[in-house]
Amino acid sequence: MTSIQCRYQGQLRCLAVHGPSGSELDTDAPIDNNGRGERFSPTDLIATALANCILTVMGIVAERHGLALEGAEVRVEKTMTSGAVRKIALLEAWISLPQALEPQQVALLRRTAETCPVKASLEGAVPMQLHWVDLPALDLTSVDG
């Protein structure tokens, strides 16, 4: 279990303190929701969590298999609903892996990313699309990991 202490600081800003490390994170409401947009918003953190989770679990698998994953990137875009209920309408992530990876290694990392804990936790509640960019064409049905 991980404990995170959060405190409202006024002017739509909050401070979160990570219990185990003491690391701090500030949030701000976005401009389109009465804030100044000077920090990550709470929903930005969900998008960020998805991207970082994908990279982290791929990193775990890459280290286990001796693969060089440095330079891998994820760009995530968050689209909010425009209706009365404000929520995330879509998270899209564009994932780019190092070019030196073999097709079987890419397939392993793709399967890993698709099962990251954040994606699994949001599945069914938030529509998500993962896009793989700059990758060789793969026949994922013939590759086992």
C-alpha positions as CSV (number, residue, x, y, z in Angstrom):
1,M,0.0,0.0,0.0
2,T,1.3,3.5,-0.9
3,S,0.1,6.6,1.0
4,I,-0.2,10.0,-0.7
5,Q,-1.2,13.0,1.3
6,C,-3.0,15.8,-0.6
7,R,-3.7,19.3,0.5
8,Y,-5.8,22.1,-1.1
9,Q,-3.7,25.2,-1.1
10,G,-6.3,27.7,-2.5
11,Q,-6.8,29.2,-5.9
12,L,-7.6,25.7,-7.4
13,R,-4.1,24.4,-6.6
14,C,-3.3,21.3,-4.6
15,L,-0.1,19.8,-3.2
16,A,0.5,16.0,-3.1
17,V,3.2,14.4,-1.1
18,H,4.3,10.9,-1.9
19,G,4.6,9.1,1.5
20,P,7.5,6.7,0.8
21,S,9.8,9.3,-0.8
22,G,8.5,12.7,0.3
23,S,8.5,13.8,-3.3
24,E,6.0,16.6,-4.0
25,L,3.7,17.3,-6.9
26,D,1.6,20.5,-7.5
27,T,-1.6,20.6,-9.5
28,D,-3.6,23.4,-10.9
29,A,-7.0,23.5,-12.6
30,P,-6.8,24.0,-16.4
31,I,-7.6,27.4,-17.9
32,D,-10.8,26.0,-19.4
33,N,-12.0,25.0,-16.0
34,N,-11.3,28.2,-14.0
35,G,-7.7,27.6,-13.3
36,R,-4.4,29.2,-14.4
37,G,-3.2,26.0,-16.2
38,E,0.3,26.5,-14.7
39,R,0.8,22.9,-13.5
40,F,-0.5,19.5,-14.4
41,S,-4.2,19.2,-13.9
42,P,-5.6,16.1,-12.1
43,T,-6.8,14.7,-15.4
44,D,-3.4,15.5,-17.0
45,L,-1.9,13.2,-14.3
46,I,-4.1,10.4,-15.5
47,A,-2.8,10.9,-19.1
48,T,0.8,11.1,-17.7
49,A,0.3,8.0,-15.6
50,L,-0.8,6.1,-18.7
51,A,2.3,7.2,-20.7
52,N,4.8,6.6,-17.8
53,C,3.2,3.2,-16.9
54,I,3.7,2.1,-20.5
55,L,7.3,3.1,-20.5
56,T,7.9,1.7,-17.0
57,V,6.5,-1.8,-17.7
58,M,8.3,-1.9,-21.1
59,G,11.4,-0.9,-19.2
60,I,11.0,-3.8,-16.7
61,V,10.6,-6.3,-19.6
62,A,13.5,-4.7,-21.5
63,E,15.8,-5.0,-18.5
64,R,14.7,-8.6,-18.0
65,H,15.5,-9.5,-21.6
66,G,18.6,-7.3,-21.9
67,L,17.1,-4.9,-24.4
68,A,18.1,-1.3,-24.8
69,L,14.9,0.8,-24.4
70,E,16.6,4.2,-23.8
71,G,15.1,6.8,-26.0
72,A,11.7,5.2,-26.2
73,E,9.0,7.8,-26.0
74,V,5.3,8.1,-25.5
75,R,3.3,11.2,-26.4
76,V,-0.1,11.2,-24.9
77,E,-3.1,13.4,-25.8
78,K,-6.1,13.9,-23.5
79,T,-9.4,14.9,-24.9
80,M,-12.1,16.1,-22.4
81,T,-15.8,15.9,-22.9
82,S,-17.7,19.1,-23.8
83,G,-20.9,18.1,-22.1
84,A,-22.2,18.9,-18.6
85,V,-20.3,16.0,-17.0
86,R,-16.6,16.9,-17.3
87,K,-14.5,13.8,-17.8
88,I,-11.8,12.3,-20.0
89,A,-13.4,11.4,-23.4
90,L,-10.3,9.9,-24.9
91,L,-6.6,9.1,-24.2
92,E,-4.4,8.6,-27.2
93,A,-0.8,7.5,-26.9
94,W,1.8,7.5,-29.7
95,I,4.6,5.1,-28.8
96,S,8.0,5.2,-30.4
97,L,10.7,2.5,-29.7
98,P,14.4,2.5,-30.5
99,Q,15.0,1.4,-34.2
100,A,17.6,-1.2,-33.2
101,L,15.0,-3.6,-31.8
102,E,14.2,-6.9,-33.6
103,P,10.6,-7.6,-34.6
104,Q,10.2,-10.2,-31.9
105,Q,11.4,-7.7,-29.3
106,V,9.0,-5.1,-30.6
107,A,6.1,-7.5,-30.4
108,L,7.0,-8.4,-26.8
109,L,7.2,-4.7,-25.8
110,R,3.9,-4.0,-27.6
111,R,2.1,-6.8,-25.7
112,T,3.7,-5.5,-22.5
113,A,2.4,-2.0,-23.1
114,E,-1.1,-3.1,-23.8
115,T,-1.3,-4.7,-20.3
116,C,0.2,-1.9,-18.2
117,P,-1.6,-1.5,-14.8
118,V,-2.8,2.0,-15.6
119,K,-4.4,0.9,-18.9
120,A,-5.9,-2.1,-17.3
121,S,-7.3,0.0,-14.5
122,L,-8.9,2.6,-16.9
123,E,-10.2,0.0,-19.3
124,G,-13.9,0.3,-19.8
125,A,-14.1,3.7,-18.1
126,V,-11.9,5.8,-20.4
127,P,-11.5,5.1,-24.1
128,M,-7.8,4.6,-25.0
129,Q,-5.9,4.2,-28.3
130,L,-2.3,3.2,-28.5
131,H,-0.6,4.1,-31.8
132,W,2.8,2.6,-32.6
133,V,5.0,4.8,-34.8
134,D,8.2,4.3,-36.7
135,L,8.1,0.5,-36.3
136,P,8.8,-2.2,-38.8
137,A,5.7,-4.1,-40.1
138,L,5.0,-7.1,-37.8
139,D,2.9,-10.2,-38.1
140,L,2.0,-10.4,-34.4
141,T,0.2,-13.7,-34.8
142,S,3.4,-15.5,-35.6
143,V,5.6,-14.1,-32.8
144,D,5.5,-15.5,-29.3
145,G,7.1,-14.0,-26.2
